Amino acid sequence: MNSKRSFVTIANLSREKIMHLIGMAQEFEKCPNRKILDNRVVATLFFEPSTRTRLSFETAANRLGARVIGFTDPKVTSSTKGETLKDTIMMVSNYADVIVMRHYLEGAARYASEVSPVPVVNAGDGANQHPSQTMLDLYSIYKTQGTLDDLDIFLVGDLKYGRTVHSLLMAMRHFNPTFHFIAPKELAMPEEYKAYCREQHIRYVEHEDFNADIIAGADILYMTRVQRERFTDLMEYERVKDVYILRASMLKQARPNMKILHPLPRVNEIAYDVDNDPHAYYFEQARNGLFARQAIICDVLGITPEDMALQQIC
């Protein structure tokens, strides 16, 4: 079983492992095209809609020389006939060397990694975690700040259902951050994650206001959309969806090094007048996903930096 090489959660990654993956991503950014995975097959199983995550994983696999199989709509698979997730995973593992999976159920990726004979990469499981997004977030933070240590990171918007902020919180435990949680009561950071911060001695401050004075102290301003698909009560969604909108006028007091991140897609939580501001970094952040996911795929398959150096075709 290769499940120990699966990439399911960010919670068990050491500081050294995170920096190792960032180093690999840096090398892939210098030269994305390396035929390291010739004759390998990557399966992308997306039980939930995705644009950036799926396309960047598939592009990563293609630039590494792998073939890609999979589906983007579970309605065209045997799961509509009642096939269990276990049977789907076991079947696909006959054809692929690694499985990249997004699923709407929390814990689905963990379960898949336990039953699969090939490595599984979690591309998002419900409101739980999104660890590959976290790696590209960490890479983006490292690129823009020159370090991951001692940063003031402001998380804004949907902190209740936002799996990207939950994963980032856990990943940053090694780097002495100070978090600011900016959310309405309905979307506040869940108590379990605040308890995690206390256990890990991570400093955090909670706010309900969102204005230029509050965000002036940020190194990283991490915006999130309010996710309609996570709400069972659409009245509650309508009440909170437009609570926080970042506008260019709010950035006059921002630190020179501050960068605005967003996992995308955005709805209206970042006004278009922010796009041309030098603090905006979310489109570059999405591009970084290619290099971070190349690093993840190679790592779960046991590819070393030495292997990478032999396969440059820039």
ZADO-1210 file (C-alpha; in nm, 4 decimals, padded with zeros to 6 digits):
<atoms>
<atom x="00.0000" y="00.0000" z="00.0000" code="MET" pos="1"/>
<atom x="00.1269" y="00.3499" z="-00.0897" code="ASN" pos="2"/>
<atom x="-00.1329" y="00.5391" z="00.1125" code="SER" pos="3"/>
<atom x="00.1385" y="00.6779" z="00.3407" code="LYS" pos="4"/>
<atom x="00.2509" y="00.8858" z="00.0428" code="ARG" pos="5"/>
<atom x="-00.0976" y="01.0280" z="-00.0106" code="SER" pos="6"/>
<atom x="-00.1526" y="01.4028" z="00.0259" code="PHE" pos="7"/>
<atom x="-00.4773" y="01.4254" z="00.2194" code="VAL" pos="8"/>
<atom x="-00.4282" y="01.6867" z="00.4898" code="THR" pos="9"/>
<atom x="-00.1917" y="01.9708" z="00.5602" code="ILE" pos="10"/>
<atom x="-00.2187" y="01.9029" z="00.9341" code="ALA" pos="11"/>
<atom x="00.0507" y="01.6356" z="00.9468" code="ASN" pos="12"/>
<atom x="00.3109" y="01.8138" z="00.7323" code="LEU" pos="13"/>
<atom x="00.6262" y="01.9206" z="00.9136" code="SER" pos="14"/>
<atom x="00.7941" y="02.2571" z="00.8606" code="ARG" pos="15"/>
<atom x="01.0697" y="02.0729" z="00.6743" code="GLU" pos="16"/>
<atom x="00.8204" y="01.9008" z="00.4438" code="LYS" pos="17"/>
<atom x="00.6442" y="02.2282" z="00.3636" code="ILE" pos="18"/>
<atom x="00.9745" y="02.3980" z="00.2805" code="MET" pos="19"/>
<atom x="01.0770" y="02.0948" z="00.0720" code="HIS" pos="20"/>
<atom x="00.7578" y="02.1260" z="-00.1366" code="LEU" pos="21"/>
<atom x="00.8091" y="02.5016" z="-00.1734" code="ILE" pos="22"/>
<atom x="01.1627" y="02.4320" z="-00.2963" code="GLY" pos="23"/>
<atom x="01.0269" y="02.1862" z="-00.5529" code="MET" pos="24"/>
<atom x="00.7664" y="02.4403" z="-00.6654" code="ALA" pos="25"/>
<atom x="01.0426" y="02.6981" z="-00.7139" code="GLN" pos="26"/>
<atom x="01.2290" y="02.4572" z="-00.9405" code="GLU" pos="27"/>
<atom x="00.9156" y="02.3859" z="-01.1430" code="PHE" pos="28"/>
<atom x="00.8522" y="02.7577" z="-01.1841" code="GLU" pos="29"/>
<atom x="01.2004" y="02.7920" z="-01.3359" code="LYS" pos="30"/>
<atom x="01.1253" y="02.5043" z="-01.5727" code="CYS" pos="31"/>
<atom x="00.7699" y="02.3635" z="-01.5777" code="PRO" pos="32"/>
<atom x="00.8281" y="02.1176" z="-01.8637" code="ASN" pos="33"/>
<atom x="01.0046" y="01.8060" z="-01.7405" code="ARG" pos="34"/>
<atom x="00.9091" y="01.4630" z="-01.8741" code="LYS" pos="35"/>
<atom x="00.9492" y="01.2999" z="-01.5333" code="ILE" pos="36"/>
<atom x="00.6176" y="01.1152" z="-01.5546" code="LEU" pos="37"/>
<atom x="00.6400" y="00.9615" z="-01.9003" code="ASP" pos="38"/>
<atom x="00.4394" y="00.6365" z="-01.8977" code="ASN" pos="39"/>
<atom x="00.2543" y="00.7401" z="-01.5793" code="ARG" pos="40"/>
<atom x="-00.1211" y="00.7983" z="-01.5573" code="VAL" pos="41"/>
<atom x="-00.2891" y="01.0568" z="-01.3338" code="VAL" pos="42"/>
<atom x="-00.6636" y="01.0132" z="-01.2661" code="ALA" pos="43"/>
<atom x="-00.8648" y="01.3263" z="-01.1803" code="THR" pos="44"/>
<atom x="-01.1949" y="01.2374" z="-01.0132" code="LEU" pos="45"/>
<atom x="-01.4059" y="01.5483" z="-00.9563" code="PHE" pos="46"/>
<atom x="-01.7327" y="01.4690" z="-00.7799" code="PHE" pos="47"/>
<atom x="-01.7794" y="01.8453" z="-00.7288" code="GLU" pos="48"/>
<atom x="-01.7380" y="02.1343" z="-00.9774" code="PRO" pos="49"/>
<atom x="-01.3966" y="02.2939" z="-01.0187" code="SER" pos="50"/>
<atom x="-01.2136" y="02.5107" z="-01.2697" code="THR" pos="51"/>
<atom x="-00.8746" y="02.6231" z="-01.1337" code="ARG" pos="52"/>
<atom x="-00.7991" y="02.3142" z="-00.9253" code="THR" pos="53"/>
<atom x="-00.8855" y="02.0636" z="-01.1965" code="ARG" pos="54"/>
<atom x="-00.7189" y="02.2532" z="-01.4801" code="LEU" pos="55"/>
<atom x="-00.4010" y="02.3208" z="-01.2826" code="SER" pos="56"/>
<atom x="-00.3713" y="01.9554" z="-01.1745" code="PHE" pos="57"/>
<atom x="-00.4286" y="01.8383" z="-01.5320" code="GLU" pos="58"/>
<atom x="-00.1841" y="02.0956" z="-01.6688" code="THR" pos="59"/>
<atom x="00.0691" y="01.9932" z="-01.4043" code="ALA" pos="60"/>
<atom x="00.0356" y="01.6288" z="-01.5070" code="ALA" pos="61"/>
<atom x="00.0627" y="01.7122" z="-01.8776" code="ASN" pos="62"/>
<atom x="00.3724" y="01.9293" z="-01.8323" code="ARG" pos="63"/>
<atom x="00.5296" y="01.6413" z="-01.6400" code="LEU" pos="64"/>
<atom x="00.4641" y="01.4046" z="-01.9305" code="GLY" pos="65"/>
<atom x="00.1826" y="01.2033" z="-01.7711" code="ALA" pos="66"/>
<atom x="-00.1417" y="01.0973" z="-01.9336" code="ARG" pos="67"/>
<atom x="-00.4628" y="01.2182" z="-01.7668" code="VAL" pos="68"/>
<atom x="-00.7877" y="01.0232" z="-01.7283" code="ILE" pos="69"/>
<atom x="-01.0930" y="01.0978" z="-01.5184" code="GLY" pos="70"/>
<atom x="-01.4233" y="01.2814" z="-01.5052" code="PHE" pos="71"/>
<atom x="-01.5597" y="01.6249" z="-01.4183" code="THR" pos="72"/>
<atom x="-01.9214" y="01.5241" z="-01.3703" code="ASP" pos="73"/>
<atom x="-02.0152" y="01.2297" z="-01.1459" code="PRO" pos="74"/>
<atom x="-02.3471" y="01.2003" z="-01.3295" code="LYS" pos="75"/>
<atom x="-02.1608" y="01.0319" z="-01.6145" code="VAL" pos="76"/>
<atom x="-02.0060" y="00.7692" z="-01.3832" code="THR" pos="77"/>
<atom x="-02.1283" y="00.4470" z="-01.2260" code="SER" pos="78"/>
<atom x="-02.1847" y="00.6279" z="-00.8954" code="SER" pos="79"/>
<atom x="-02.5267" y="00.7170" z="-01.0421" code="THR" pos="80"/>
<atom x="-02.5937" y="00.3418" z="-01.0533" code="LYS" pos="81"/>
<atom x="-02.5100" y="00.3086" z="-00.6858" code="GLY" pos="82"/>
<atom x="-02.1393" y="00.2258" z="-00.7077" code="GLU" pos="83"/>
<atom x="-01.9699" y="00.3013" z="-00.3767" code="THR" pos="84"/>
<atom x="-01.6746" y="00.5370" z="-00.3423" code="LEU" pos="85"/>
<atom x="-01.4580" y="00.2411" z="-00.2401" code="LYS" pos="86"/>
<atom x="-01.5433" y="00.0481" z="-00.5566" code="ASP" pos="87"/>
<atom x="-01.4817" y="00.3562" z="-00.7731" code="THR" pos="88"/>
<atom x="-01.1408" y="00.4112" z="-00.6129" code="ILE" pos="89"/>
<atom x="-01.0432" y="00.0440" z="-00.6405" code="MET" pos="90"/>
<atom x="-01.1495" y="00.0355" z="-01.0044" code="MET" pos="91"/>
<atom x="-00.9638" y="00.3555" z="-01.1018" code="VAL" pos="92"/>
<atom x="-00.6505" y="00.2455" z="-00.9155" code="SER" pos="93"/>
<atom x="-00.6231" y="-00.0386" z="-01.1684" code="ASN" pos="94"/>
<atom x="-00.5593" y="00.2225" z="-01.4389" code="TYR" pos="95"/>
<atom x="-00.3748" y="00.5084" z="-01.2673" code="ALA" pos="96"/>
<atom x="-00.0535" y="00.5683" z="-01.0721" code="ASP" pos="97"/>
<atom x="-00.2047" y="00.8495" z="-00.8645" code="VAL" pos="98"/>
<atom x="-00.5611" y="00.9667" z="-00.7988" code="ILE" pos="99"/>
<atom x="-00.6500" y="01.3351" z="-00.7588" code="VAL" pos="100"/>
<atom x="-00.9971" y="01.3604" z="-00.6062" code="MET" pos="101"/>
<atom x="-01.2410" y="01.6350" z="-00.5142" code="ARG" pos="102"/>
<atom x="-01.5489" y="01.5236" z="-00.3228" code="HIS" pos="103"/>
<atom x="-01.8416" y="01.6952" z="-00.1559" code="TYR" pos="104"/>
<atom x="-01.8211" y="01.4785" z="00.1597" code="LEU" pos="105"/>
<atom x="-01.5862" y="01.5710" z="00.4420" code="GLU" pos="106"/>
<atom x="-01.3441" y="01.2859" z="00.5064" code="GLY" pos="107"/>
<atom x="-01.3877" y="01.1312" z="00.1605" code="ALA" pos="108"/>
<atom x="-01.0220" y="01.1842" z="00.0683" code="ALA" pos="109"/>
<atom x="-00.9012" y="01.0246" z="00.3916" code="ARG" pos="110"/>
<atom x="-01.1232" y="00.7250" z="00.3284" code="TYR" pos="111"/>
<atom x="-01.0070" y="00.6973" z="-00.0336" code="ALA" pos="112"/>
<atom x="-00.6421" y="00.7047" z="00.0763" code="SER" pos="113"/>
<atom x="-00.7085" y="00.4199" z="00.3202" code="GLU" pos="114"/>
<atom x="-00.8607" y="00.1893" z="00.0584" code="VAL" pos="115"/>
<atom x="-00.6536" y="00.2883" z="-00.2453" code="SER" pos="116"/>
<atom x="-00.3402" y="00.0935" z="-00.3436" code="PRO" pos="117"/>
<atom x="-00.2076" y="00.4080" z="-00.5198" code="VAL" pos="118"/>
<atom x="-00.1486" y="00.7554" z="-00.3704" code="PRO" pos="119"/>
<atom x="-00.4475" y="00.9868" z="-00.3359" code="VAL" pos="120"/>
<atom x="-00.4258" y="01.3663" z="-00.3525" code="VAL" pos="121"/>
<atom x="-00.7070" y="01.5567" z="-00.1828" code="ASN" pos="122"/>
<atom x="-00.8330" y="01.8302" z="-00.4180" code="ALA" pos="123"/>
<atom x="-01.0944" y="01.9398" z="-00.1638" code="GLY" pos="124"/>
<atom x="-01.3378" y="01.7453" z="00.0546" code="ASP" pos="125"/>
<atom x="-01.6515" y="01.9383" z="00.1444" code="GLY" pos="126"/>
<atom x="-01.5932" y="02.2157" z="00.3960" code="ALA" pos="127"/>
<atom x="-01.3065" y="02.0210" z="00.5489" code="ASN" pos="128"/>
<atom x="-00.9694" y="02.0805" z="00.3790" code="GLN" pos="129"/>
<atom x="-00.8108" y="02.1872" z="00.0519" code="HIS" pos="130"/>
<atom x="-00.4427" y="02.1062" z="00.1091" code="PRO" pos="131"/>
<atom x="-00.3159" y="02.1596" z="-00.2462" code="SER" pos="132"/>
<atom x="-00.4671" y="02.5100" z="-00.2396" code="GLN" pos="133"/>
<atom x="-00.2828" y="02.5614" z="00.0878" code="THR" pos="134"/>
<atom x="00.0477" y="02.4664" z="-00.0728" code="MET" pos="135"/>
<atom x="00.0003" y="02.7219" z="-00.3486" code="LEU" pos="136"/>
<atom x="-00.1057" y="02.9753" z="-00.0840" code="ASP" pos="137"/>
<atom x="00.2103" y="02.9035" z="00.1151" code="LEU" pos="138"/>
<atom x="00.4198" y="02.9301" z="-00.1992" code="TYR" pos="139"/>
<atom x="00.2523" y="03.2627" z="-00.2849" code="SER" pos="140"/>
<atom x="00.3123" y="03.3972" z="00.0644" code="ILE" pos="141"/>
<atom x="00.6746" y="03.2849" z="00.0568" code="TYR" pos="142"/>
<atom x="00.7313" y="03.4401" z="-00.2869" code="LYS" pos="143"/>
<atom x="00.5805" y="03.7753" z="-00.1918" code="THR" pos="144"/>
<atom x="00.7122" y="03.8070" z="00.1639" code="GLN" pos="145"/>
<atom x="01.0458" y="03.6245" z="00.1354" code="GLY" pos="146"/>
<atom x="00.9529" y="03.4195" z="00.4433" code="THR" pos="147"/>
<atom x="00.6668" y="03.2361" z="00.6103" code="LEU" pos="148"/>
<atom x="00.7729" y="03.3405" z="00.9604" code="ASP" pos="149"/>
<atom x="00.6187" y="03.6014" z="01.1934" code="ASP" pos="150"/>
<atom x="00.3523" y="03.7314" z="00.9533" code="LEU" pos="151"/>
<atom x="00.0217" y="03.9088" z="01.0197" code="ASP" pos="152"/>
<atom x="-00.2383" y="03.7198" z="00.8180" code="ILE" pos="153"/>
<atom x="-00.5925" y="03.8547" z="00.7914" code="PHE" pos="154"/>
<atom x="-00.8619" y="03.6033" z="00.6898" code="LEU" pos="155"/>
<atom x="-01.1816" y="03.7672" z="00.5638" code="VAL" pos="156"/>
<atom x="-01.5320" y="03.6457" z="00.4856" code="GLY" pos="157"/>
<atom x="-01.6524" y="03.2874" z="00.5075" code="ASP" pos="158"/>
<atom x="-01.4421" y="03.1424" z="00.7858" code="LEU" pos="159"/>
<atom x="-01.7084" y="02.8859" z="00.8827" code="LYS" pos="160"/>
<atom x="-01.7268" y="02.6853" z="00.5606" code="TYR" pos="161"/>
<atom x="-01.4055" y="02.8035" z="00.3933" code="GLY" pos="162"/>
<atom x="-01.1863" y="02.4954" z="00.3720" code="ARG" pos="163"/>
<atom x="-00.8946" y="02.6992" z="00.2337" code="THR" pos="164"/>
<atom x="-00.8687" y="02.9103" z="00.5489" code="VAL" pos="165"/>
<atom x="-00.8962" y="02.6032" z="00.7729" code="HIS" pos="166"/>
<atom x="-00.6055" y="02.4374" z="00.5935" code="SER" pos="167"/>
<atom x="-00.3950" y="02.7549" z="00.5916" code="LEU" pos="168"/>
<atom x="-00.4465" y="02.7946" z="00.9647" code="LEU" pos="169"/>
<atom x="-00.3053" y="02.4492" z="01.0327" code="MET" pos="170"/>
<atom x="-00.0154" y="02.4827" z="00.7884" code="ALA" pos="171"/>
<atom x="00.1026" y="02.8089" z="00.9452" code="MET" pos="172"/>
<atom x="00.1393" y="02.6597" z="01.2938" code="ARG" pos="173"/>
<atom x="00.5118" y="02.6081" z="01.2264" code="HIS" pos="174"/>
<atom x="00.5768" y="02.9741" z="01.1417" code="PHE" pos="175"/>
<atom x="00.4634" y="03.1861" z="01.4390" code="ASN" pos="176"/>
<atom x="00.1829" y="03.3809" z="01.2638" code="PRO" pos="177"/>
<atom x="-00.0688" y="03.6235" z="01.4084" code="THR" pos="178"/>
<atom x="-00.4125" y="03.5686" z="01.2550" code="PHE" pos="179"/>
<atom x="-00.6970" y="03.8172" z="01.2352" code="HIS" pos="180"/>
<atom x="-01.0353" y="03.6556" z="01.1736" code="PHE" pos="181"/>
<atom x="-01.2766" y="03.9013" z="01.0067" code="ILE" pos="182"/>
<atom x="-01.6259" y="03.7564" z="00.9679" code="ALA" pos="183"/>
<atom x="-01.9890" y="03.8109" z="01.0643" code="PRO" pos="184"/>
<atom x="-02.1142" y="03.5987" z="01.3542" code="LYS" pos="185"/>
<atom x="-02.2899" y="03.3621" z="01.1134" code="GLU" pos="186"/>
<atom x="-01.9609" y="03.2842" z="00.9348" code="LEU" pos="187"/>
<atom x="-01.7144" y="03.3098" z="01.2232" code="ALA" pos="188"/>
<atom x="-01.4174" y="03.0757" z="01.2528" code="MET" pos="189"/>
<atom x="-01.5515" y="02.7517" z="01.4077" code="PRO" pos="190"/>
<atom x="-01.4669" y="02.6899" z="01.7702" code="GLU" pos="191"/>
<atom x="-01.2689" y="02.3759" z="01.6843" code="GLU" pos="192"/>
<atom x="-01.0192" y="02.5835" z="01.4836" code="TYR" pos="193"/>
<atom x="-00.9922" y="02.8478" z="01.7534" code="LYS" pos="194"/>
<atom x="-00.9251" y="02.5670" z="02.0006" code="ALA" pos="195"/>
<atom x="-00.6571" y="02.4415" z="01.7606" code="TYR" pos="196"/>
<atom x="-00.4962" y="02.7864" z="01.7635" code="CYS" pos="197"/>
<atom x="-00.4888" y="02.7869" z="02.1423" code="ARG" pos="198"/>
<atom x="-00.3412" y="02.4364" z="02.1553" code="GLU" pos="199"/>
<atom x="-00.0713" y="02.5323" z="01.9028" code="GLN" pos="200"/>
<atom x="-00.0041" y="02.8721" z="02.0666" code="HIS" pos="201"/>
<atom x="-00.1148" y="03.0578" z="01.7527" code="ILE" pos="202"/>
<atom x="-00.2177" y="03.4159" z="01.8250" code="ARG" pos="203"/>
<atom x="-00.5510" y="03.5302" z="01.6843" code="TYR" pos="204"/>
<atom x="-00.7824" y="03.8303" z="01.7047" code="VAL" pos="205"/>
<atom x="-01.1473" y="03.8354" z="01.5960" code="GLU" pos="206"/>
<atom x="-01.3217" y="04.1268" z="01.4215" code="HIS" pos="207"/>
<atom x="-01.6636" y="04.1915" z="01.2743" code="GLU" pos="208"/>
<atom x="-01.5691" y="04.5278" z="01.1218" code="ASP" pos="209"/>
<atom x="-01.3913" y="04.5425" z="00.7881" code="PHE" pos="210"/>
<atom x="-01.2315" y="04.8746" z="00.7064" code="ASN" pos="211"/>
<atom x="-00.9060" y="05.0457" z="00.6073" code="ALA" pos="212"/>
<atom x="-00.7944" y="05.0961" z="00.9680" code="ASP" pos="213"/>
<atom x="-00.8288" y="04.7300" z="01.0578" code="ILE" pos="214"/>
<atom x="-00.6537" y="04.5877" z="00.7508" code="ILE" pos="215"/>
<atom x="-00.3672" y="04.8400" z="00.7694" code="ALA" pos="216"/>
<atom x="-00.1707" y="04.5925" z="00.9810" code="GLY" pos="217"/>
<atom x="-00.1847" y="04.3031" z="00.7342" code="ALA" pos="218"/>
<atom x="00.1058" y="04.1360" z="00.5566" code="ASP" pos="219"/>
<atom x="-00.1416" y="03.9041" z="00.3829" code="ILE" pos="220"/>
<atom x="-00.5078" y="03.9901" z="00.3278" code="LEU" pos="221"/>
<atom x="-00.6798" y="03.6611" z="00.2413" code="TYR" pos="222"/>
<atom x="-01.0261" y="03.7211" z="00.0970" code="MET" pos="223"/>
<atom x="-01.2857" y="03.4453" z="00.0568" code="THR" pos="224"/>
<atom x="-01.6221" y="03.4288" z="-00.1131" code="ARG" pos="225"/>
<atom x="-01.9351" y="03.3346" z="00.0759" code="VAL" pos="226"/>
<atom x="-02.0045" y="02.9887" z="-00.0660" code="GLN" pos="227"/>
<atom x="-02.3668" y="02.9523" z="-00.1634" code="ARG" pos="228"/>
<atom x="-02.3251" y="02.5777" z="-00.2144" code="GLU" pos="229"/>
<atom x="-02.2461" y="02.5259" z="00.1567" code="ARG" pos="230"/>
<atom x="-02.5707" y="02.6847" z="00.2791" code="PHE" pos="231"/>
<atom x="-02.8867" y="02.4863" z="00.3463" code="THR" pos="232"/>
<atom x="-03.0729" y="02.8099" z="00.4302" code="ASP" pos="233"/>
<atom x="-03.0676" y="03.0453" z="00.1290" code="LEU" pos="234"/>
<atom x="-03.2148" y="03.3255" z="00.3404" code="MET" pos="235"/>
<atom x="-02.9040" y="03.3110" z="00.5576" code="GLU" pos="236"/>
<atom x="-02.6848" y="03.3195" z="00.2462" code="TYR" pos="237"/>
<atom x="-02.8602" y="03.6292" z="00.1119" code="GLU" pos="238"/>
<atom x="-02.8153" y="03.7994" z="00.4481" code="ARG" pos="239"/>
<atom x="-02.4372" y="03.7548" z="00.4633" code="VAL" pos="240"/>
<atom x="-02.3182" y="03.7321" z="00.1002" code="LYS" pos="241"/>
<atom x="-02.2334" y="04.1036" z="00.0604" code="ASP" pos="242"/>
<atom x="-02.1128" y="04.1805" z="00.4115" code="VAL" pos="243"/>
<atom x="-01.7481" y="04.2454" z="00.3177" code="TYR" pos="244"/>
<atom x="-01.6405" y="04.3975" z="-00.0128" code="ILE" pos="245"/>
<atom x="-01.2778" y="04.5055" z="-00.0596" code="LEU" pos="246"/>
<atom x="-01.2396" y="04.8267" z="-00.2608" code="ARG" pos="247"/>
<atom x="-00.9252" y="05.0032" z="-00.3801" code="ALA" pos="248"/>
<atom x="-01.0034" y="05.3018" z="-00.1574" code="SER" pos="249"/>
<atom x="-00.9526" y="05.0790" z="00.1485" code="MET" pos="250"/>
<atom x="-00.5873" y="05.0115" z="00.0608" code="LEU" pos="251"/>
<atom x="-00.4395" y="05.3584" z="00.1137" code="LYS" pos="252"/>
<atom x="-00.2992" y="05.2659" z="00.4562" code="GLN" pos="253"/>
<atom x="-00.1823" y="04.9168" z="00.3576" code="ALA" pos="254"/>
<atom x="00.1749" y="04.8066" z="00.4233" code="ARG" pos="255"/>
<atom x="00.3950" y="04.8240" z="00.1113" code="PRO" pos="256"/>
<atom x="00.4585" y="04.4477" z="00.1279" code="ASN" pos="257"/>
<atom x="00.0924" y="04.3548" z="00.1753" code="MET" pos="258"/>
<atom x="-00.0557" y="04.1197" z="-00.0821" code="LYS" pos="259"/>
<atom x="-00.4190" y="04.0278" z="-00.1400" code="ILE" pos="260"/>
<atom x="-00.4864" y="03.6584" z="-00.1887" code="LEU" pos="261"/>
<atom x="-00.8092" y="03.4850" z="-00.2872" code="HIS" pos="262"/>
<atom x="-00.8611" y="03.1159" z="-00.3730" code="PRO" pos="263"/>
<atom x="-01.1076" y="03.2210" z="-00.6479" code="LEU" pos="264"/>
<atom x="-01.3617" y="03.2230" z="-00.7946" code="PRO" pos="265"/>
<atom x="-01.4637" y="03.5636" z="-00.6647" code="ARG" pos="266"/>
<atom x="-01.8217" y="03.6819" z="-00.6756" code="VAL" pos="267"/>
<atom x="-01.8261" y="04.0421" z="-00.5551" code="ASN" pos="268"/>
<atom x="-01.6084" y="04.0375" z="-00.2426" code="GLU" pos="269"/>
<atom x="-01.3219" y="04.2081" z="-00.4308" code="ILE" pos="270"/>
<atom x="-01.4237" y="04.5064" z="-00.6417" code="ALA" pos="271"/>
<atom x="-01.2771" y="04.5212" z="-00.9912" code="TYR" pos="272"/>
<atom x="-01.0957" y="04.8453" z="-00.9094" code="ASP" pos="273"/>
<atom x="-00.8630" y="04.6411" z="-00.6863" code="VAL" pos="274"/>
<atom x="-00.7324" y="04.4351" z="-00.9804" code="ASP" pos="275"/>
<atom x="-00.4845" y="04.6999" z="-01.0936" code="ASN" pos="276"/>
<atom x="-00.3640" y="04.7825" z="-00.7441" code="ASP" pos="277"/>
<atom x="-00.0045" y="04.6674" z="-00.6744" code="PRO" pos="278"/>
<atom x="-00.1289" y="04.4824" z="-00.3650" code="HIS" pos="279"/>
<atom x="-00.3482" y="04.2502" z="-00.5772" code="ALA" pos="280"/>
<atom x="-00.1898" y="03.9071" z="-00.6195" code="TYR" pos="281"/>
<atom x="-00.4786" y="03.6617" z="-00.6663" code="TYR" pos="282"/>
<atom x="-00.4268" y="03.5942" z="-01.0369" code="PHE" pos="283"/>
<atom x="-00.0530" y="03.5312" z="-00.9848" code="GLU" pos="284"/>
<atom x="-00.1550" y="03.3135" z="-00.6891" code="GLN" pos="285"/>
<atom x="-00.3678" y="03.0988" z="-00.9206" code="ALA" pos="286"/>
<atom x="-00.0711" y="03.0632" z="-01.1580" code="ARG" pos="287"/>
<atom x="00.1411" y="02.9428" z="-00.8671" code="ASN" pos="288"/>
<atom x="-00.1027" y="02.6526" z="-00.8357" code="GLY" pos="289"/>
<atom x="00.0563" y="02.4856" z="-01.1367" code="LEU" pos="290"/>
<atom x="00.3999" y="02.4707" z="-00.9753" code="PHE" pos="291"/>
<atom x="00.2716" y="02.3724" z="-00.6303" code="ALA" pos="292"/>
<atom x="00.0662" y="02.0887" z="-00.7792" code="ARG" pos="293"/>
<atom x="00.3557" y="01.9658" z="-00.9886" code="GLN" pos="294"/>
<atom x="00.5502" y="01.9422" z="-00.6631" code="ALA" pos="295"/>
<atom x="00.2688" y="01.7531" z="-00.4900" code="ILE" pos="296"/>
<atom x="00.2204" y="01.4989" z="-00.7701" code="ILE" pos="297"/>
<atom x="00.5927" y="01.4296" z="-00.7879" code="CYS" pos="298"/>
<atom x="00.6271" y="01.4037" z="-00.4122" code="ASP" pos="299"/>
<atom x="00.3512" y="01.1426" z="-00.3682" code="VAL" pos="300"/>
<atom x="00.5122" y="00.9403" z="-00.6485" code="LEU" pos="301"/>
<atom x="00.8504" y="00.9528" z="-00.4760" code="GLY" pos="302"/>
<atom x="01.0171" y="01.1812" z="-00.7307" code="ILE" pos="303"/>
<atom x="01.3200" y="01.3565" z="-00.5808" code="THR" pos="304"/>
<atom x="01.4823" y="01.6910" z="-00.6719" code="PRO" pos="305"/>
<atom x="01.7672" y="01.4850" z="-00.8180" code="GLU" pos="306"/>
<atom x="01.5202" y="01.3103" z="-01.0500" code="ASP" pos="307"/>
<atom x="01.3810" y="01.6488" z="-01.1492" code="MET" pos="308"/>
<atom x="01.7235" y="01.7841" z="-01.2423" code="ALA" pos="309"/>
<atom x="01.7722" y="01.5040" z="-01.4947" code="LEU" pos="310"/>
<atom x="01.4495" y="01.5809" z="-01.6808" code="GLN" pos="311"/>
<atom x="01.4655" y="01.9495" z="-01.7758" code="GLN" pos="312"/>
<atom x="01.3480" y="02.0318" z="-02.1283" code="ILE" pos="313"/>
<atom x="01.2944" y="02.4064" z="-02.0886" code="CYS" pos="314"/>
</atoms>
